[in-house]
Amino acid sequence: MSLDQYPHAEQSTPAAPPGSNTAAIVALTSGIVALFIIPILLGPVAIIAGAVGCGEGKRSKGVAVAGLLIGIVASVICLANMVAAFQAMGVYSR
């Protein structure tokens, strides 16, 4: 059995297309997950990756901006919930 019988045996996996923006994809996915799970950690990740992704290429700038905005929304919701929880516990009593 030689490799001539298996013409696809020498092919490797293709690299990412030249127009793809990994930071934008990370921003969008971490922003969406931050809305539902662990917003205190994934919100800032989405914000930073979205800011980095905005500067990398034109094709996926919209994806980066969407991830950035969703990360900001998730972080603001998280902070508002934390303030409400602290007020309910009486930490901010006046």
Buried (B, 14 or more C-beta within 10 A) or exposed (E): EEEEEEEEEEEEEEEEEEEBBEBBBBBBBBBBBBBEEEBEEBBBBBBBBBBBBBEBBEEBBEBBBBBBBBBBBBBEBBEEEEEEEEEEEEEEEE
